[in-house]
Amino acid sequence: MSKVPKDQIKEQKSKIRRRSDDKFAYRTTIISCILGIIFYVISFIFNADLIPLFTENNILFNLLDIVIKIIAILLFFLFMMISIGNYKELTGNPLGWKELLLLFVLSLGQTLLNLLVFSLTLIGLLIIVIYFYLVQEP
């Protein structure tokens, strides 16, 4: 017979797994936050027209410019929501409506210079929020 009970061995293995899971969760939180900040900077550069990407009045170029602006904002929102949600889960708190509303307003605040980008971004943000609301566990 072994001198170490099996319960202690199982408990030690589960503690090791929890530590590695927490380490992985912190790492994904940081990576998601960094990606969110990168997309925020990209979105700010394009939406504030700091760098005019297309100077011609071509419909295709204008459409591509709008799509780049919308995708940058939606990716910012998505990565920051994942980062804040992971952090809140690690601390034991759920993601609240205040944080979600602040992130929503920050995302829409980037689009105030162009009405078309604003409306399409609003639709995209609502789709993302509804999707995350439907897939969350009760």
RONU-750139 format. One record per residue: y, z, x of N, C-alpha, C, O in turn; residue in three letters; residue number from 1. Coordinates in steps of 0.2 Angstrom, whole numbers. Layout:
<rs>
  n.yy  n.zz  n.xx ca.yy ca.zz ca.xx  c.yy  c.zz  c.xx  o.yy  o.zz  o.xx residu num
     Y     Z     X     Y     Z     X     Y     Z     X     Y     Z     X    ala NUM
...
</rs>
This chain:
<rs>
  n.yy  n.zz  n.xx ca.yy ca.zz ca.xx  c.yy  c.zz  c.xx  o.yy  o.zz  o.xx residu num
    -6     0     4     0     0     0     6     0     4     6     3    10    met   1
    11    -3     2    17    -4     6    22     3     4    21     5    -1    ser   2
    25     5     9    30    11     8    36     9     5    39    14     2    lys   3
    38     3     5    44     1     1    42    -2    -6    39    -7    -6    val   4
    45     1   -11    44    -1   -18    46    -8   -19    51   -10   -16    pro   5
    43   -12   -23    45   -19   -25    52   -19   -28    55   -24   -27    lys   6
    53   -14   -32    60   -14   -35    66   -14   -30    71   -18   -31    asp   7
    65   -11   -25    70   -11   -20    71   -18   -16    77   -20   -15    gln   8
    65   -21   -15    66   -28   -12    69   -33   -17    73   -37   -15    ile   9
    67   -32   -23    70   -37   -28    78   -36   -29    82   -40   -29    lys  10
    80   -29   -28    87   -27   -29    91   -30   -23    96   -32   -24    glu  11
    88   -30   -17    91   -32   -11    92   -40   -11    97   -42    -9    gln  12
    87   -43   -14    87   -50   -14    93   -52   -19    96   -57   -18    lys  13
    93   -49   -25    98   -50   -30   105   -49   -27   110   -53   -29    ser  14
   106   -44   -23   113   -42   -20   115   -48   -15   121   -50   -15    lys  15
   110   -50   -12   111   -56    -7   114   -62   -11   118   -65    -9    ile  16
   110   -63   -16   112   -69   -20   119   -68   -23   123   -73   -24    arg  17
   120   -62   -26   127   -61   -29   133   -62   -24   138   -65   -25    arg  18
   131   -60   -18   137   -61   -12   138   -68   -11   143   -70   -10    arg  19
   132   -72   -10   133   -79    -9   136   -83   -15   140   -87   -14    ser  20
   134   -81   -21   138   -84   -27   145   -82   -27   149   -87   -28    asp  21
   147   -76   -25   154   -74   -25   158   -78   -19   163   -80   -20    asp  22
   155   -79   -14   158   -82    -8   159   -90   -10   164   -93    -9    lys  23
   154   -93   -13   154  -100   -16   159  -100   -21   163  -105   -21    phe  24
   160   -95   -26   165   -96   -31   172   -95   -28   177   -99   -30    ala  25
   173   -91   -23   180   -90   -20   181   -97   -16   187   -99   -16    tyr  26
   176  -100   -13   177  -106    -9   179  -112   -14   184  -115   -13    arg  27
   176  -112   -20   178  -117   -25   185  -116   -28   188  -121   -30    thr  28
   186  -110   -29   193  -108   -31   198  -110   -27   203  -113   -29    thr  29
   197  -109   -20   202  -111   -15   203  -119   -15   208  -122   -14    ile  30
   197  -122   -15   197  -129   -14   200  -133   -20   204  -137   -20    ile  31
   199  -130   -26   202  -133   -32   209  -132   -32   213  -136   -35    ser  32
   212  -126   -30   219  -125   -29   222  -129   -25   227  -132   -26    cys  33
   219  -131   -19   222  -135   -14   222  -142   -17   227  -146   -16    ile  34
   217  -144   -20   217  -151   -23   222  -151   -29   226  -157   -30    leu  35
   223  -146   -33   228  -146   -38   235  -146   -35   240  -150   -38    gly  36
   237  -143   -29   243  -143   -26   244  -150   -23   250  -153   -24    ile  37
   239  -153   -20   240  -160   -18   242  -165   -24   246  -169   -23    ile  38
   238  -165   -29   240  -169   -35   247  -167   -38   250  -172   -41    phe  39
   249  -161   -37   256  -159   -40   261  -163   -36   266  -165   -38    tyr  40
   260  -163   -29   265  -166   -24   265  -173   -26   270  -177   -26    val  41
   259  -176   -26   258  -184   -28   262  -185   -34   266  -190   -35    ile  42
   261  -181   -39   264  -182   -46   271  -181   -46   275  -185   -49    ser  43
   274  -176   -42   281  -175   -41   284  -181   -38   289  -184   -40    phe  44
   281  -184   -32   284  -190   -29   284  -196   -33   289  -199   -33    ile  45
   279  -197   -37   279  -203   -41   283  -202   -48   287  -207   -49    phe  46
   283  -196   -51   287  -196   -57   294  -195   -56   298  -196   -60    asn  47
   296  -192   -50   303  -191   -49   306  -198   -45   312  -198   -44    ala  48
   302  -203   -45   304  -209   -42   307  -208   -35   312  -212   -33    asp  49
   304  -204   -31   307  -203   -24   305  -209   -20   308  -211   -15    leu  50
   299  -211   -21   296  -217   -17   295  -223   -23   290  -222   -27    ile  51
   300  -228   -23   298  -233   -28   292  -237   -26   293  -241   -21    pro  52
   287  -237   -30   281  -240   -28   281  -247   -29   279  -251   -25    leu  53
   284  -249   -35   284  -256   -37   291  -258   -39   294  -255   -44    phe  54
   294  -262   -35   301  -264   -37   302  -270   -41   307  -271   -44    thr  55
   297  -274   -42   297  -280   -46   296  -278   -54   293  -273   -55    glu  56
   299  -282   -58   298  -281   -65   292  -284   -68   292  -288   -73    asn  57
   286  -283   -65   280  -286   -67   277  -281   -72   276  -275   -71    asn  58
   274  -283   -77   271  -279   -82   265  -276   -79   263  -270   -81    ile  59
   261  -279   -75   255  -276   -72   257  -271   -67   253  -265   -67    leu  60
   262  -272   -63   264  -266   -59   267  -260   -62   266  -255   -60    phe  61
   271  -261   -68   273  -256   -72   267  -252   -75   268  -246   -75    asn  62
   262  -255   -77   257  -252   -80   253  -248   -75   251  -243   -77    leu  63
   252  -251   -69   249  -247   -64   253  -241   -62   250  -236   -60    leu  64
   259  -242   -62   263  -236   -60   263  -230   -65   262  -224   -63    asp  65
   262  -232   -71   262  -227   -77   255  -224   -76   254  -218   -77    ile  66
   250  -228   -75   243  -225   -74   242  -220   -69   239  -215   -69    val  67
   245  -222   -63   245  -217   -57   249  -211   -59   246  -205   -57    ile  68
   254  -211   -62   258  -205   -64   254  -201   -69   253  -195   -68    lys  69
   251  -204   -74   247  -200   -79   241  -197   -75   239  -191   -77    ile  70
   237  -201   -71   231  -198   -68   233  -192   -63   229  -187   -63    ile  71
   238  -193   -60   240  -187   -55   241  -181   -59   239  -176   -57    ala  72
   245  -182   -64   246  -176   -68   240  -173   -71   239  -166   -71    ile  73
   236  -177   -74   230  -174   -77   225  -171   -72   222  -166   -74    leu  74
   225  -174   -66   221  -171   -61   223  -164   -58   220  -160   -57    leu  75
   230  -164   -58   233  -158   -56   231  -152   -62   229  -147   -60    phe  76
   232  -154   -68   230  -149   -73   223  -147   -73   221  -141   -74    phe  77
   219  -152   -72   212  -151   -72   210  -146   -66   206  -141   -67    leu  78
   212  -148   -60   210  -144   -54   213  -137   -54   210  -132   -52    phe  79
   219  -136   -57   222  -130   -57   219  -125   -62   219  -119   -62    met  80
   217  -128   -68   214  -125   -73   207  -122   -71   205  -116   -72    met  81
   204  -126   -67   197  -124   -64   198  -118   -59   194  -114   -59    ile  82
   203  -119   -55   205  -114   -50   207  -107   -53   204  -102   -51    ser  83
   211  -107   -58   213  -101   -61   207   -98   -65   206   -92   -65    ile  84
   204  -103   -68   198  -100   -72   192   -97   -68   190   -92   -70    gly  85
   191  -100   -62   186   -97   -57   189   -90   -55   185   -86   -54    asn  86
   195   -90   -53   198   -84   -51   198   -78   -56   196   -73   -54    tyr  87
   199   -80   -62   199   -75   -67   192   -73   -69   191   -67   -70    lys  88
   187   -77   -68   180   -75   -69   178   -71   -64   174   -66   -65    glu  89
   180   -72   -58   178   -68   -52   181   -61   -53   178   -56   -51    leu  90
   187   -60   -56   190   -54   -57   188   -50   -63   189   -44   -64    thr  91
   184   -54   -67   181   -51   -73   186   -52   -79   184   -49   -85    gly  92
   191   -56   -79   195   -57   -85   194   -64   -87   193   -69   -83    asn  93
   195   -66   -93   194   -73   -96   201   -76   -94   206   -73   -94    pro  94
   201   -83   -94   207   -86   -94   211   -86  -100   208   -87  -106    leu  95
   217   -83  -100   221   -82  -106   225   -88  -108   226   -93  -105    gly  96
   228   -87  -114   232   -92  -117   238   -93  -113   241   -98  -113    trp  97
   241   -87  -111   247   -87  -107   247   -92  -101   251   -96   -99    lys  98
   241   -91   -97   240   -95   -91   240  -102   -93   242  -107   -89    glu  99
   236  -104   -98   234  -110  -100   241  -114  -103   242  -120  -101    leu 100
   245  -110  -106   251  -113  -109   256  -114  -103   260  -119  -103    leu 101
   256  -110   -98   261  -111   -92   259  -117   -89   263  -121   -87    leu 102
   252  -118   -88   250  -124   -84   251  -130   -88   253  -135   -85    leu 103
   250  -130   -95   252  -135   -99   259  -137   -99   261  -143   -98    phe 104
   264  -132   -99   271  -134   -99   273  -136   -92   277  -141   -91    val 105
   270  -134   -86   271  -137   -80   269  -144   -79   272  -148   -76    leu 106
   263  -145   -82   261  -152   -82   265  -157   -86   267  -162   -84    ser 107
   268  -155   -92   272  -159   -96   279  -159   -93   283  -164   -94    leu 108
   281  -154   -89   288  -154   -86   289  -159   -81   294  -161   -80    gly 109
   283  -162   -78   284  -167   -73   285  -174   -77   287  -179   -73    gln 110
   284  -175   -83   284  -181   -86   291  -182   -90   291  -187   -94    thr 111
   296  -178   -90   302  -179   -94   306  -185   -93   310  -187   -97    leu 112
   305  -188   -87   309  -194   -86   307  -201   -89   311  -205   -90    leu 113
   301  -201   -91   298  -207   -94   294  -205  -101   289  -201  -101    asn 114
   296  -207  -107   294  -205  -113   286  -208  -114   282  -204  -117    leu 115
   285  -214  -111   278  -216  -112   273  -212  -108   268  -210  -110    leu 116
   275  -210  -102   271  -206   -98   270  -199  -101   265  -196  -101    val 117
   275  -196  -104   275  -190  -108   270  -190  -113   266  -186  -114    phe 118
   271  -195  -117   266  -196  -123   259  -197  -121   254  -193  -124    ser 119
   258  -201  -117   251  -202  -114   248  -196  -111   242  -194  -111    leu 120
   252  -192  -107   250  -186  -104   248  -181  -109   243  -177  -108    thr 121
   253  -180  -114   251  -175  -119   245  -176  -122   241  -172  -124    leu 122
   243  -183  -124   237  -184  -127   231  -182  -122   226  -179  -124    ile 123
   232  -184  -116   226  -183  -111   225  -175  -110   220  -173  -110    gly 124
   231  -171  -110   231  -164  -109   227  -161  -115   223  -156  -115    leu 125
   229  -163  -121   226  -161  -127   218  -162  -127   214  -158  -129    leu 126
   216  -168  -125   209  -170  -125   206  -165  -120   200  -163  -121    ile 127
   209  -164  -114   205  -159  -109   205  -152  -112   200  -149  -111    ile 128
   210  -150  -115   210  -143  -118   205  -142  -123   201  -137  -124    val 129
   204  -147  -128   199  -147  -133   192  -148  -130   188  -144  -133    ile 130
   191  -152  -125   185  -152  -122   183  -146  -119   177  -143  -120    tyr 131
   187  -142  -115   185  -136  -112   184  -130  -118   180  -126  -117    phe 132
   188  -131  -123   187  -126  -128   180  -127  -132   177  -122  -133    tyr 133
   178  -133  -132   172  -135  -136   166  -133  -131   160  -131  -134    leu 134
   166  -134  -125   160  -133  -120   160  -125  -118   155  -124  -115    val 135
   165  -121  -119   164  -114  -117   159  -111  -121   158  -112  -127    gln 136
   156  -106  -118   151  -101  -121   155   -96  -126   160   -94  -124    glu 137
   152   -95  -132   155   -90  -136   155   -83  -134   157   -79  -137    pro 138
</rs>
